[in-house]
Amino acid sequence: MSHTRSWNDTRALVTGASSGLGRAIAEDLVRRGASVILTGRSAARLDEVAKGLLEAGADPDRVAVFPADLTVEADRQRLFDAVRARFGALDLVVNNAGVGATGQFDTHEAWVLRRVFEINFFAMAEVCRAALPFLSEGVDPVMLVMGSINARRGLPGRVEYSASKFAVSGFVESIRIEWRRYGIHVLQVNPGFSATPFDENAVAKTARVSVAEWRTTPAEVVAAAALRAVEKQKREITLSSKGRLLVLMNRIAPRFVDWGLSRWLLRHFPDSPVHRRKGKKRIGGVSS
């Protein structure tokens, strides 16, 4: 559905704004005339983003920085106290903060799974909870939640991340219906192989291979597509031709995708248990 939206004076909160997609979306919003609060864990990186915006000619009154660890309840409370003091209400929340983990699940300790879920799911959900009263008083309010193609197809070497994004997708589908009565539109954006430092910032990095060569979609392209989806009141978008192809193939030929990903795993993790089992022979019904 097409929808006319004026970005001028839009009051926005962007989480994970210190780098990658969050930074690109924040920069795009400011260029369109929105007023934005940037939040993230790194005060230095946030200041760098704000400095770049001001040097590019942004109105200082339209850019604010608030460092916060969104997994900490006290930080979330302070953040939304600042939102109340500065804006009173919100028209857009870009719920983008997230973290990854690379490597096979059985090589990671238990804390990796818990940390990924703490940031990607629980913090995201609590930001939604805290933002609800502010969005309820906003103009054409939108909650934009950053998903992933991993929310539609789990990938080997990205188990914790895939699981957390599947949880995000279920959460978003549910609150989309619940929040209709408040007049809040809920959008899920699934980036596919975007060119960001995402893997570099992973909480665990035991993978022996990088998928950096797949990450060819510029963050600015994702940001523009995300804001177009806000304007058109899309429910969900999946970005990049590679990402859409993977999701489509998984829908129509999931076993073929399983086979392809298994081959990929064997090539890039030659010492994996899967590889060792493949090389075993059975003698008298017993594996050798």
C-alpha positions as CSV (number, residue, x, y, z in Angstrom):
1,M,0.0,0.0,0.0
2,S,1.3,3.4,-1.0
3,H,1.5,6.0,1.7
4,T,2.5,9.7,1.6
5,R,4.9,10.4,4.4
6,S,6.7,13.6,5.3
7,W,10.1,13.0,6.7
8,N,10.6,16.6,7.8
9,D,10.4,16.8,11.6
10,T,10.0,13.1,12.0
11,R,11.1,12.1,15.5
12,A,13.2,9.0,15.3
13,L,15.3,6.7,17.5
14,V,17.9,4.5,15.9
15,T,19.6,1.8,17.9
16,G,22.9,0.3,16.8
17,A,23.6,3.6,15.2
18,S,27.4,3.6,15.6
19,S,28.1,1.6,12.5
20,G,26.8,-0.4,9.6
21,L,23.1,-0.3,8.8
22,G,22.1,1.7,11.8
23,R,24.6,4.4,10.9
24,A,23.4,4.4,7.3
25,I,19.8,4.7,8.2
26,A,20.4,7.5,10.7
27,E,22.4,9.4,8.1
28,D,19.6,9.0,5.6
29,L,17.0,10.1,8.0
30,V,18.9,13.3,8.9
31,R,19.4,14.1,5.2
32,R,15.6,13.8,4.8
33,G,15.0,16.3,7.5
34,A,14.2,14.0,10.5
35,S,15.3,14.6,14.0
36,V,17.2,11.6,15.3
37,I,18.6,10.2,18.6
38,L,21.5,7.9,17.9
39,T,22.1,5.2,20.4
40,G,24.7,2.4,20.7
41,R,27.3,1.1,23.1
42,S,30.3,3.0,21.8
43,A,30.2,6.7,22.8
44,A,33.3,7.4,20.6
45,R,31.7,5.9,17.5
46,L,28.4,7.7,18.1
47,D,30.3,11.0,18.4
48,E,32.1,10.2,15.1
49,V,28.8,9.6,13.4
50,A,27.3,12.8,14.8
51,K,30.4,14.8,13.8
52,G,30.1,13.5,10.2
53,L,26.5,14.5,10.1
54,L,27.3,18.0,11.4
55,E,30.2,18.4,9.0
56,A,27.8,17.5,6.1
57,G,25.6,20.3,7.1
58,A,23.0,18.7,9.5
59,D,21.2,21.0,11.9
60,P,22.7,20.4,15.3
61,D,19.2,20.5,16.8
62,R,18.3,17.5,14.8
63,V,21.0,15.2,16.0
64,A,21.5,13.8,19.5
65,V,23.7,11.1,20.8
66,F,22.9,8.8,23.8
67,P,25.3,5.9,24.5
68,A,23.5,2.9,26.1
69,D,23.8,-0.8,26.5
70,L,20.3,-1.9,25.7
71,T,20.7,-5.2,27.5
72,V,20.8,-3.2,30.7
73,E,17.4,-2.1,32.1
74,A,18.8,1.0,33.7
75,D,20.3,2.1,30.4
76,R,17.1,1.6,28.6
77,Q,15.2,3.7,31.2
78,R,17.7,6.5,30.9
79,L,17.5,6.4,27.1
80,F,13.7,6.7,27.1
81,D,13.9,9.4,29.8
82,A,16.1,11.3,27.3
83,V,13.6,10.6,24.5
84,R,10.8,12.0,26.6
85,A,12.8,15.1,27.4
86,R,13.8,15.8,23.8
87,F,10.9,14.6,21.7
88,G,8.0,13.8,24.0
89,A,6.9,11.2,21.4
90,L,8.3,9.1,18.6
91,D,7.2,8.7,15.0
92,L,9.8,6.0,14.1
93,V,12.0,3.5,16.0
94,V,14.7,1.7,14.0
95,N,15.2,-1.3,16.3
96,N,18.5,-2.3,14.7
97,A,21.0,-3.2,17.4
98,G,22.4,-6.7,16.9
99,V,25.4,-9.0,17.1
100,G,26.5,-12.2,15.4
101,A,28.6,-15.2,16.1
102,T,30.5,-17.3,13.5
103,G,31.6,-20.9,13.6
104,Q,30.0,-24.2,14.3
105,F,27.7,-24.4,17.3
106,D,29.5,-27.3,19.0
107,T,32.7,-25.2,19.1
108,H,31.1,-22.5,21.1
109,E,30.5,-22.2,24.8
110,A,27.0,-21.8,26.2
111,W,27.5,-18.0,26.9
112,V,27.7,-17.3,23.1
113,L,24.1,-18.4,22.5
114,R,22.9,-16.5,25.5
115,R,24.7,-13.3,24.6
116,V,23.5,-13.3,21.1
117,F,19.9,-13.8,22.3
118,E,20.3,-11.2,25.0
119,I,21.2,-8.5,22.4
120,N,19.3,-9.7,19.3
121,F,16.1,-10.8,20.9
122,F,15.6,-9.7,24.5
123,A,17.0,-6.2,24.1
124,M,15.0,-5.8,20.9
125,A,11.8,-6.9,22.6
126,E,12.4,-4.6,25.6
127,V,13.0,-1.6,23.3
128,C,9.7,-2.4,21.7
129,R,8.0,-2.5,25.1
130,A,9.6,0.8,26.2
131,A,8.9,2.6,22.9
132,L,5.2,1.6,22.8
133,P,3.8,4.6,24.7
134,F,6.0,7.0,22.7
135,L,4.9,5.6,19.4
136,S,1.3,5.6,20.5
137,E,1.5,9.4,20.6
138,G,3.5,9.8,17.4
139,V,2.4,10.8,13.9
140,D,2.1,7.8,11.5
141,P,4.2,5.8,13.9
142,V,6.4,2.9,12.7
143,M,8.4,0.3,14.5
144,L,11.1,-1.0,12.1
145,V,12.8,-4.1,13.4
146,M,15.9,-5.4,11.7
147,G,15.6,-9.0,10.8
148,S,17.8,-11.0,8.5
149,I,17.6,-13.6,5.7
150,N,18.7,-15.9,8.6
151,A,15.2,-15.3,9.9
152,R,13.9,-17.2,6.9
153,R,16.7,-19.7,6.3
154,G,19.1,-20.9,9.0
155,L,22.7,-21.1,7.9
156,P,25.5,-23.3,9.1
157,G,28.3,-21.5,10.9
158,R,25.6,-18.9,12.0
159,V,23.5,-21.1,14.3
160,E,23.1,-18.7,17.2
161,Y,22.4,-15.7,15.0
162,S,19.9,-17.7,12.8
163,A,18.0,-18.9,15.9
164,S,17.9,-15.4,17.4
165,K,16.5,-13.9,14.1
166,F,13.9,-16.7,13.8
167,A,12.8,-15.6,17.3
168,V,12.7,-11.9,16.2
169,S,10.5,-12.8,13.2
170,G,8.0,-14.6,15.4
171,F,7.9,-11.7,17.8
172,V,7.4,-9.2,15.0
173,E,4.6,-11.1,13.3
174,S,2.8,-11.3,16.7
175,I,3.1,-7.7,17.8
176,R,2.2,-6.4,14.3
177,I,-1.3,-7.6,15.0
178,E,-1.4,-6.6,18.7
179,W,-0.2,-3.0,17.8
180,R,-2.8,-2.4,15.2
181,R,-5.2,-1.1,17.9
182,Y,-2.6,1.6,18.7
183,G,-2.3,2.6,15.0
184,I,1.4,1.6,15.0
185,H,2.8,-0.1,11.8
186,V,5.4,-2.8,12.3
187,L,7.9,-3.5,9.6
188,Q,10.6,-6.2,9.4
189,V,13.6,-5.6,7.2
190,N,15.7,-8.6,6.2
191,P,19.1,-7.5,4.9
192,G,20.8,-10.0,2.7
193,F,24.6,-10.0,2.6
194,S,25.1,-6.2,3.1
195,A,28.5,-4.7,3.1
196,T,28.9,-3.9,6.8
197,P,31.5,-4.8,9.5
198,F,29.0,-7.2,11.0
199,D,31.2,-10.3,11.2
200,E,34.1,-8.2,12.5
201,N,31.9,-7.3,15.6
202,A,30.8,-10.9,16.3
203,V,30.9,-12.1,19.9
204,A,32.5,-15.3,18.8
205,K,34.6,-15.8,15.6
206,T,35.7,-19.5,15.2
207,A,34.7,-19.8,11.6
208,R,37.7,-20.6,9.3
209,V,36.1,-18.8,6.4
210,S,34.5,-15.4,5.9
211,V,31.5,-14.6,3.8
212,A,32.7,-11.1,3.3
213,E,32.9,-11.7,-0.5
214,W,29.1,-12.3,-0.4
215,R,28.5,-8.9,1.3
216,T,28.2,-6.7,-1.7
217,T,25.1,-4.6,-1.0
218,P,26.1,-1.2,0.3
219,A,24.6,-0.2,3.6
220,E,23.3,3.0,2.0
221,V,21.3,0.9,-0.5
222,V,19.7,-1.1,2.4
223,A,19.0,2.1,4.3
224,A,17.2,3.7,1.3
225,A,15.2,0.5,0.7
226,A,14.2,0.3,4.4
227,L,12.9,3.9,4.4
228,R,11.0,3.3,1.2
229,A,9.4,0.3,2.9
230,V,8.4,2.6,5.7
231,E,6.8,5.0,3.2
232,K,4.9,2.2,1.5
233,Q,3.9,0.6,4.8
234,K,5.3,-2.8,3.8
235,R,5.0,-5.6,6.3
236,E,8.4,-7.2,5.5
237,I,11.1,-6.8,2.9
238,T,14.1,-9.0,2.0
239,L,17.0,-7.3,0.4
240,S,19.7,-8.2,-2.2
241,S,19.2,-10.6,-5.1
242,K,21.3,-13.2,-3.3
243,G,19.2,-13.0,-0.2
244,R,15.9,-13.1,-2.1
245,L,17.1,-16.1,-4.2
246,L,18.1,-18.0,-1.1
247,V,14.7,-17.4,0.6
248,L,12.9,-18.4,-2.6
249,M,14.9,-21.5,-3.2
250,N,14.4,-22.6,0.5
251,R,10.7,-22.2,0.0
252,I,10.4,-24.3,-3.2
253,A,13.3,-26.7,-2.8
254,P,14.4,-26.8,0.8
255,R,16.2,-30.2,0.5
256,F,18.2,-28.8,-2.4
257,V,19.3,-25.9,-0.2
258,D,20.2,-28.3,2.6
259,W,22.3,-30.2,0.2
260,G,24.0,-27.1,-1.2
261,L,24.7,-25.8,2.3
262,S,26.1,-29.2,3.4
263,R,28.5,-29.1,0.4
264,W,29.5,-25.6,1.5
265,L,30.1,-26.8,5.0
266,L,32.3,-29.6,3.8
267,R,34.4,-27.3,1.7
268,H,35.0,-24.7,4.4
269,F,35.1,-26.9,7.5
270,P,37.1,-29.9,6.3
271,D,37.7,-31.2,9.9
272,S,34.0,-31.0,10.8
273,P,32.3,-34.1,12.2
274,V,30.2,-34.3,9.1
275,H,33.3,-34.6,7.0
276,R,34.8,-37.2,9.2
277,R,31.7,-39.3,9.2
278,K,31.6,-39.2,5.4
279,G,35.1,-40.7,5.3
280,K,34.3,-43.6,7.5
281,K,33.6,-47.1,6.2
282,R,31.4,-49.7,7.8
283,I,32.9,-53.1,8.4
284,G,30.5,-55.8,9.5
285,G,28.0,-53.1,10.5
286,V,30.5,-51.2,12.6
287,S,32.0,-47.9,11.7
288,S,35.8,-47.9,11.3
